[in-house]
């Protein structure tokens, strides 16, 4: 069992919290502050327990000097101060005397946000490359390290693994929730356990399929990746997306687990992805050579719903259509609606596009858990350990009713 922020006496301690403030910003204005809000529980807990809170986060990618200007965390500091209803000290550097001096005079109950950690990637990728000197430097600013950025937990960076290697450490409430929910769903699911996989390429989900196919009752496949499976089964797919390198994998999965893998029987297709292009619904066998499938059709939705309605556990990773366009959003919307109506079922939504779709369609509060990390949740579904969590210390006494992949 991994240590959490609850395992530490925070009074008068400098607590470094790695958060995920990688939020969309347009013209200096945050357009979606959900990730900032998700961090508040851990930050407020530290403040309520007398900590001096030092926050680290990345924002975007830094490859040029111009990237630094557009990816500053200053707007985040302003928004965070509003949400916390207290001043947030912003230091516009990632190391140096100003940062050290600002940390040195902090008092309990104060919050300091360090500039974008990926500024350190401009020369030598020191942050994303987990430069040991940089990790040790950041660790020198604190007494305790808490990792609450699940989105980067699948990467070994200086701001997570680097610092954790030098300080007493634990996870925050957000990561604790991610671990509990994903592990409970994947390793201790109440049956029937059904999985929905979508997205574009089969290659992105091979490890997930291999890990879950022997655990799940069914794997329902939609999105672009479905057409590689359909091609492997001998059906025409027209001009639909094809992951040709993985046809053999699909054939093997269908031969070995054909009773578990459920494919669309119809689709909404068009000759172009352009907005407003004519589209039609047809059975897969009737798709024309110049048409591409862009959403599951009404008959497929019915098949999926009939399987899902009896589920006790559902994990969903990847939308089943090009949900960003209204013409191809129906399949993903209908599955959101279906899962939201399940009684006494554990419903887990993977991060990334699936989470975005569920939230944008108004289902944010209708699922057991919506993951905040697309890549990290995918790797957990693959059965992998995450470096940013594996490095965290173990507790000596397991907490009740907490499940973890990392024992």
N, C-alpha and C positions, 0 to 999 in steps of 0.2 A: 504494500500500500504506500503510495507516495505521500510525503509530507505536504500539508497545505498551510496556508497563511495562519490558520487557527493554531498551529503547533508552536508558534513563536510568541515570546514576550516582545511586543513592539514598542513599548514605552520608551520614548526618547531615542529610538533607534533610527538610523538612516536606512530606509527600506527602498531598495531599487525594485520597481515593478516594470517588467517588460509588457507593454500593452500593444494592442493593435489599433493604431490611429490612421491606418492607411485608407483614408476616406476620399471620396470624389470631391474635388475642388474646382470650381469654374470662376475665373476672374476674381480669385481671392475669396470666394464664398463657398462654404461647404454645402453641397446639395443633398447629402444624406449623412446624418450624424449617428446612425444606428450603432456603428462600431464604438463610438465614443460612449454612448449610453450603456453599451454592454459591459464596459470596463468600470462603471461607477460603483457597483457593489463591492468589488475588491478595494478600490481606492478609498471609498468611504469607511470600510472596515478598518483599514490601516489608520486613517485619520482619527476615527473614533477611539482607537486604542493607543493614541499618543505618538504615532510615528511621524517622522519627517519623510515625506514621500517624494522620491525622485523617479520620474517617468521617462522611459525610453521607448521609442517607436520608430519604424521606418515609414516612408511615404513615397510611393512610386519607385522609379529606378533613376539612378544618378550616373549618367555617362559623360555629361559635359557640364561646363560651368553654367550654361543656360538652364540646365535641369535643376540646379540648386535653387535658383530664384523661384521657379514655378512649383517646387516641391518643398517649400519651407513649411514647418509645423506651426508657424506663428498664428494662422487663422484657427488652428486647432486649440492652441492655448487660450485664445479669446472665447471660443465656444465652450471649452471645458470649464472655464471660470464661471460662465453663466449657469451651466448645469450643476456645478458644485456649490454655487452661491458663495464663492470665496475667491480671492486673488490666486492666480496661477503665475508663478514666476517663470518667465520664458528666457532661456539662455540660447542665444543664436550661434552657438558653437558646439562641437561635439567633444572637444577637449581644450585644455588651456587654463590660464590663470583666472579668467573671468568665471568659468564654470566652477573651478575649485573654490574660489572665494565665495561664490554664491551658495554653494553647498555648505561651506564651512560656517556660515552665519545663520543657517536655517534653524528654525525653532519647531518644536512639536506642533503638529496641526498645519504646517505649511506644505505647499505643493510646488515642485519645480519640474518643468518640462524641458528636456534637453533637445536640441535641434536634431533633425532627421538623421538617424544612425547611418543611413546609406550615403551621407556626405562622405563618409570614410571609404566608400567604394570608388571614388573618383580616381584615386591613385592606388593601384594594387589590390582593389577589392578586399580591403581589410575587414570590413564588416561581414559581408557574405562569405568570405573565405576563412572566417573564424581566426583572424590573426591573434596569436596568443598574447602579444604585447598590448593590443587594444582591449582584449577581454580583461586582462589584468588591470589595466588603467581604469576602465569603467568600474570594475569590482572595488578598486581602492576608494571609490566615492561613497560606498555604502557599508552597512553592517550585515544586512540580510538581503537575499535576492528572491523575488517572487516572479515566476513566469506565468503570465495570464494572456499570452498571445498565441492562441491555438493555430492561427493561420500560418505561422512560421515554425511550428513545432516539428515539422518534418524536415527542417533544415538545420544544420549545425552552423550557427552564426556567432559572432563575437558577443552579440547582445543577448544571447540566450545560453548556449553551451559554454561560451567563453567565460561569462560572469559566474554562472552556476558552478563552474569548476573551481572557483576561488572563494566562494562564500557559502555559509549556511543557506539552504534554499528550500523552496517549496513551490506549489502551484497555487494560483488564485482560484476564485469561485467559478470563473468561466471555463478554464481548462478542466477543473474538477467535474463540472457538469458534462463537458464533452466526453471525457473518459468514461464516466458512469453510464451515460446513455448509449454511446456507441458500443461499449463492451457488453452491456446488458442485452442489446439488440442482436449483436453478432455471435456472442459466445454463450449467452444464457437466454435465448429467445423462448417465449411461450409460443407453442405451436397452435395453429398453422403459422409458419414463418414464410413470408413472401417478399421477394426482392424485385424492384423495378429498376431497370438500367436503361439509360438513354444517352444522348450525346451523339457526337459525330463518328468517332472511329472506334472500331473494335479493339485496336491496340491499346487504347487508354483504359480498357476495362478487362483485359485478359486476366490479370492477376486477381481482380475482384471475382470474376466468374469462377476461376479455379479454386479460390478460397471458400466461396459460398455455395457452389453447386451441390456439394454433399451435405450442406447444413439446411438449405432452404427447401421448402415444399415445391415452390415454383420460382423461376426467374423470368419475369416479363420484360421483353426487350422492345424498345421503341427507338425513335430518333433515327439519325442517319446510320447508326451502327446496325440497325435491324436489316438493312438491305444487303449487307454482306452475308448475314445469316440466311436471308431469303435466297440470295444467289447460290449459296452453298447447298441449299435444299433443292435447287434446280428450277426455281421460279424466275420469271423475267423481272428485271428491276428498271428497265428503261435507262434513263440518264441519271439515275439516283446515285448518291454517294456510295462509293465502293472502296473498301479497304482490301485491295487485291492480295496483299501479302499475307493476310490472315484468313483467307478462304479455307485453307486446310484446317486451321484451328477450329473454325466454325463447323466444318464437316465432322470433325472428331467429337466436338461437344454434342452435336445433334445425334450422332451415332451412339454415344455413350449415355447421354442424358436427355434424349428426345422427349421423354415423358414430363420432364421438368421445365424445359425451355419453351416458352410461349411466345410466338411471333405474331405480328399483325397479319390480318387476313384482308384488310383493305387500307387505303390511304387517301389523303388529299394530295393531289399532284398538280404540277404546273410546268410549263416549258421554261419559265424564268422566275428568278427570285425577286424581280423588281416589284416594288409596291404597286398594287393595282393590277398585276398581271392576271389574266383569266386562270381560274383553277377549277378542278372538278374532283369528285370523289369516285373512286372505282376500286374493284377488287384487285389485289396484287397481280393476278393472272391477266388482267386487262390493261395494265399500264403500257403506254406506247413508248416506242424507242426514244422519242425526243422529250419525254416527260420525266420529271424527277419527283419522288415522293417527299413531301415536306411536313406531313403530320399523319398520325394514325387516324383512320376513318371511324365512322360511327359503329360499324360492326365490331371492329377491334376494341373500341372503348367498352362495348357491352361484354365482350369476352373477358377483358381485363377486370371489369367491375364484378363480374360473377365470381372470379377467383378471389378478388380482394375482399369481398364482403364478409367472408368468414375468417379473415385474418385476425390473429392475436398479436403479431409483430410484423411490421412492414419497414423495410429500409428502401429508400428511393434516392438514386444518384443519377442525374442526367435527365433533362426534359425530353419528352417524346416527340417534339416537333419544333419548328422554328417559331418559338413562342413570342419572339419579339415583334412578329407581324401578326396582326389580328386574324388574318385568313388562316393561319397555321397554329393558332394558340389553343384551339378547342380541346384537343387531346390532353394537353397538360392541365388546362383548367378543370376538365371533367375528373381527372385523377385527383387533383387537389380536393375537389368537392367530395369525391368518393371517400378518400381517406379521412376527411374532416368529419364524416358521418359515422365512422366506425366506433362502436361502443366498447369501452374497456380494452382497447388495443393500444400497443406501443407503436407510435408512428415516428420514424426518424427521417428527416430530410437532409441529404448531403449538402455541403456548402456550394459555393460557386453559382452557376446558372440555375440550378434547381432551387436553391434558397431564394435567389432573386425573383424567380418566377412565382414561387409560393407567396412571398411577401408582397410583390407588386399586384398579385391577383386578390389580395385581401385576406390571406389565410395565415398570417404571421402567428396568430395565437391559437390556431386550430390543430396544431400538431404537438406531440410529446416533446419533440426537440428539433430545432432547425440549427444545423451546424454552422459555425462561423468560419470554417476553414475548408475550402474546396479540396486543395491538394492534400492537406493533412487528414481530412476525413476519408479521402479515397485510399490513402496508404494504410489507415487503420482497417478499412474494409478489406484490404489486401492481406491483412494479418501481419503487417510490418510494425516494428518498433519505431518510435519517433525520437530522434536524437535530443530534441528540446525537452522531452519528458523523461526519457531514459536516464538522463544525467541527474534528475532530481532525486534527492535522498529518500530512503524508505523510512516509514514510521515503524516503531517497535511494536505498537499495539494497533491492529487493524480496527478501523471504525466500522460500526454496524451498518448494514445495508448499503455498502459501497462496493462496487465491482470495478476491477481494474485490469487492464491488459498487462500491466507492468509489475508483476509480483515476483 
